[in-house]
Amino acid sequence: MKVLLKVYSVYGLIVFALIFIVLLPAFLLAMFIKPFEKWAAPLNHIWARVFFFFLFLNSTKVVYEGKLDAKQTYLFCSNHFSYLDIPTIGLINHNFKFIGKSSLKKVPLWGYMYGKLHILVNRESLKSRYSSLLLAREAIKEGFSIVFFPEGGINSPNPPQMARFKEGSFRLAVEEQIPIVPITIPFNHIILPGDGPLTIQPGMVKMKVHNPIWPKDNSDDAIKALKGQVNTILQEELNKENLKSD
């Protein structure tokens, strides 16, 4: 069984890479020609859809509490337990940029593309964190939504219990007065654990896109309230889904 899972995992990586190579010419246009930059999100969506289509041992289910407004700028805030979370969020057909760890740029070719089209941050550096928020504000003004992982990466020692939330995304939502959309991804830590070898297990890749939450005002209390509300929504949904699967 372990050998078969290894073969399946290698197959998944090959599929992921081949789709990227096929889409690379379009990604190059998005990287280097500013008017084509908004191609990146649709390309990511195509990439995610095709990738999961060929992962024949894994099915996908995306549940929306309500319809997203294609013209609205959002902050998407998701729990983060697995490297599979990034392509999973790509299943949302919306114009967004990710904020991700600066270490991702070390991935050959893909990391370069990610760094050009999205926002990288070194969370150990105050200067880098500040710079990433400035870049996020600029992207918002250009009409992009932003995807944050409020735990600051794959940091939870005990999924589905989340790690402590960082404040940056919630402060940005309050200062810019744009809604946060909580996203629950309940099973990816079982399918592809974030703390071990890249071995993909068969299973359901499920994602719930919750209703947007608007900041009440622009005070520090509003930041704390928004952070607490999103944390509660995500953790309760994670607990409920994982309890059902036990």
C-alpha positions as semicolon CSV with decimal commas, in nm:
position;residue;x (nm);y (nm);z (nm)
1;M;0,000;0,000;0,000
2;K;0,282;0,242;0,089
3;V;0,448;0,176;-0,247
4;L;0,123;0,248;-0,431
5;L;0,078;0,575;-0,238
6;K;0,433;0,677;-0,327
7;V;0,365;0,606;-0,695
8;Y;0,038;0,800;-0,675
9;S;0,216;1,092;-0,507
10;V;0,485;1,104;-0,776
11;Y;0,208;1,090;-1,035
12;G;0,037;1,387;-0,865
13;L;0,360;1,591;-0,871
14;I;0,413;1,510;-1,239
15;V;0,056;1,615;-1,324
16;F;0,101;1,939;-1,126
17;A;0,426;2,015;-1,312
18;L;0,294;1,925;-1,658
19;I;-0,008;2,154;-1,622
20;F;0,224;2,435;-1,516
21;I;0,446;2,378;-1,821
22;V;0,145;2,384;-2,056
23;L;0,019;2,709;-1,899
24;L;0,366;2,865;-1,870
25;P;0,349;3,080;-2,189
26;A;0,032;3,248;-2,059
27;F;0,187;3,286;-1,713
28;L;0,491;3,454;-1,871
29;L;0,264;3,714;-2,029
30;A;0,099;3,771;-1,691
31;M;0,437;3,805;-1,522
32;F;0,599;4,053;-1,758
33;I;0,317;4,249;-1,925
34;K;0,116;4,449;-1,673
35;P;-0,221;4,448;-1,858
36;F;-0,208;4,067;-1,861
37;E;-0,142;4,038;-1,486
38;K;-0,510;3,965;-1,420
39;W;-0,475;3,649;-1,626
40;A;-0,295;3,490;-1,330
41;A;-0,608;3,417;-1,125
42;P;-0,803;3,250;-1,412
43;L;-0,489;3,052;-1,498
44;N;-0,458;2,937;-1,137
45;H;-0,824;2,835;-1,146
46;I;-0,773;2,631;-1,464
47;W;-0,458;2,477;-1,315
48;A;-0,643;2,375;-0,997
49;R;-0,944;2,233;-1,183
50;V;-0,731;2,024;-1,420
51;F;-0,497;1,911;-1,139
52;F;-0,779;1,778;-0,923
53;F;-0,953;1,627;-1,228
54;F;-0,650;1,403;-1,285
55;L;-0,611;1,315;-0,915
56;F;-0,857;1,033;-0,975
57;L;-0,832;0,899;-0,616
58;N;-0,933;1,238;-0,474
59;S;-1,271;1,402;-0,523
60;T;-1,343;1,772;-0,460
61;K;-1,637;1,953;-0,305
62;V;-1,664;2,331;-0,278
63;V;-1,952;2,465;-0,069
64;Y;-2,051;2,833;-0,081
65;E;-2,268;2,978;0,194
66;G;-2,360;3,257;-0,045
67;K;-2,268;3,389;-0,387
68;L;-1,951;3,598;-0,410
69;D;-1,966;3,930;-0,594
70;A;-1,720;3,914;-0,884
71;K;-1,672;4,293;-0,862
72;Q;-1,610;4,301;-0,486
73;T;-1,262;4,299;-0,335
74;Y;-1,228;4,049;-0,050
75;L;-0,972;3,923;0,197
76;F;-0,994;3,543;0,190
77;C;-0,872;3,396;0,521
78;S;-0,821;3,019;0,536
79;N;-0,688;2,767;0,784
80;H;-0,361;2,618;0,663
81;F;-0,252;2,263;0,746
82;S;-0,125;2,132;0,410
83;Y;0,064;2,225;0,093
84;L;-0,250;2,113;-0,088
85;D;-0,434;2,421;0,043
86;I;-0,296;2,655;-0,226
87;P;-0,432;2,457;-0,525
88;T;-0,752;2,397;-0,327
89;I;-0,813;2,771;-0,291
90;G;-0,743;2,797;-0,664
91;L;-1,079;2,625;-0,714
92;I;-1,240;2,960;-0,624
93;N;-1,289;3,151;-0,948
94;H;-1,205;3,502;-0,826
95;N;-0,937;3,758;-0,904
96;F;-0,693;3,730;-0,614
97;K;-0,330;3,726;-0,513
98;F;-0,181;3,505;-0,241
99;I;0,040;3,623;0,041
100;G;0,283;3,338;0,103
101;K;0,614;3,254;0,266
102;S;0,927;3,390;0,099
103;S;1,077;3,039;0,110
104;L;0,838;2,940;-0,172
105;K;1,059;3,124;-0,419
106;K;1,316;2,846;-0,372
107;V;1,093;2,604;-0,566
108;P;1,245;2,584;-0,916
109;L;1,060;2,791;-1,178
110;W;0,723;2,771;-0,999
111;G;0,867;2,973;-0,710
112;Y;0,986;3,243;-0,948
113;M;0,639;3,266;-1,102
114;Y;0,477;3,275;-0,758
115;G;0,705;3,557;-0,645
116;K;0,633;3,764;-0,956
117;L;0,254;3,729;-0,949
118;H;0,184;3,705;-0,576
119;I;0,319;3,859;-0,254
120;L;0,599;3,695;-0,059
121;V;0,675;3,764;0,306
122;N;0,949;3,663;0,547
123;R;0,755;3,653;0,873
124;E;1,076;3,670;1,074
125;S;1,147;4,015;0,932
126;L;0,951;4,319;1,048
127;K;1,057;4,504;0,732
128;S;0,931;4,221;0,509
129;R;0,597;4,202;0,692
130;Y;0,548;4,576;0,653
131;S;0,646;4,561;0,286
132;S;0,400;4,278;0,220
133;L;0,116;4,483;0,371
134;L;0,207;4,777;0,147
135;L;0,205;4,546;-0,156
136;A;-0,130;4,403;-0,047
137;R;-0,278;4,754;-0,020
138;E;-0,147;4,834;-0,367
139;A;-0,298;4,514;-0,506
140;I;-0,633;4,597;-0,345
141;K;-0,631;4,940;-0,507
142;E;-0,570;4,767;-0,841
143;G;-0,881;4,554;-0,788
144;F;-0,727;4,230;-0,661
145;S;-0,859;4,035;-0,367
146;I;-0,601;3,889;-0,126
147;V;-0,566;3,539;0,017
148;F;-0,417;3,522;0,368
149;F;-0,335;3,228;0,588
150;P;-0,386;3,397;0,927
151;E;-0,186;3,128;1,109
152;G;0,121;3,256;0,922
153;G;0,194;2,925;0,751
154;I;0,163;2,555;0,833
155;N;0,221;2,606;1,203
156;S;-0,035;2,397;1,388
157;P;0,117;2,106;1,585
158;N;-0,222;1,940;1,616
159;P;-0,459;1,979;1,319
160;P;-0,753;2,039;1,303
161;Q;-0,675;2,273;1,593
162;M;-0,547;2,595;1,439
163;A;-0,238;2,785;1,547
164;R;-0,264;3,135;1,691
165;F;-0,378;3,393;1,436
166;K;-0,158;3,680;1,322
167;E;-0,321;4,023;1,321
168;G;-0,206;4,161;0,985
169;S;-0,492;4,047;0,762
170;F;-0,756;4,169;1,005
171;R;-0,588;4,507;1,045
172;L;-0,576;4,538;0,665
173;A;-0,948;4,455;0,638
174;V;-1,036;4,720;0,896
175;E;-0,807;4,988;0,754
176;E;-0,926;4,929;0,397
177;Q;-1,286;4,860;0,505
178;I;-1,324;4,548;0,291
179;P;-1,493;4,221;0,391
180;I;-1,317;3,907;0,506
181;V;-1,432;3,574;0,366
182;P;-1,345;3,283;0,599
183;I;-1,249;2,961;0,419
184;T;-1,253;2,622;0,591
185;I;-1,044;2,338;0,444
186;P;-1,113;2,050;0,683
187;F;-0,939;1,741;0,546
188;N;-0,624;1,840;0,358
189;H;-0,406;1,766;0,662
190;I;-0,519;1,403;0,629
191;I;-0,476;1,387;0,251
192;L;-0,135;1,559;0,243
193;P;0,008;1,625;0,591
194;G;0,218;1,938;0,621
195;D;0,477;1,787;0,857
196;G;0,592;1,480;0,668
197;P;0,695;1,345;0,327
198;L;0,486;1,452;0,028
199;T;0,258;1,150;0,023
200;I;-0,094;1,208;-0,111
201;Q;-0,370;0,997;0,045
202;P;-0,701;0,925;-0,131
203;G;-0,991;1,128;0,007
204;M;-1,229;1,420;-0,022
205;V;-1,075;1,764;-0,083
206;K;-1,346;1,979;0,068
207;M;-1,363;2,356;0,104
208;K;-1,634;2,575;0,256
209;V;-1,644;2,941;0,155
210;H;-1,831;3,126;0,426
211;N;-2,029;3,447;0,393
212;P;-1,828;3,772;0,391
213;I;-1,785;3,958;0,720
214;W;-1,763;4,337;0,704
215;P;-1,556;4,528;0,962
216;K;-1,778;4,724;1,201
217;D;-1,552;5,031;1,211
218;N;-1,182;5,122;1,193
219;S;-1,092;5,088;1,562
220;D;-0,851;4,848;1,736
221;D;-1,155;4,685;1,895
222;A;-1,291;4,615;1,546
223;I;-0,966;4,435;1,457
224;K;-0,987;4,214;1,766
225;A;-1,357;4,144;1,709
226;L;-1,303;4,050;1,344
227;K;-1,008;3,826;1,431
228;G;-1,209;3,650;1,702
229;Q;-1,515;3,607;1,482
230;V;-1,320;3,452;1,193
231;N;-1,128;3,225;1,432
232;T;-1,453;3,100;1,585
233;I;-1,617;3,034;1,247
234;L;-1,321;2,839;1,114
235;Q;-1,251;2,637;1,428
236;E;-1,614;2,541;1,480
237;E;-1,643;2,427;1,117
238;L;-1,315;2,232;1,140
239;N;-1,431;2,059;1,459
240;K;-1,770;1,974;1,310
241;E;-1,631;1,831;0,986
242;N;-1,357;1,628;1,150
243;L;-1,595;1,494;1,414
244;K;-1,821;1,366;1,134
245;S;-1,526;1,194;0,965
246;D;-1,411;1,007;1,281
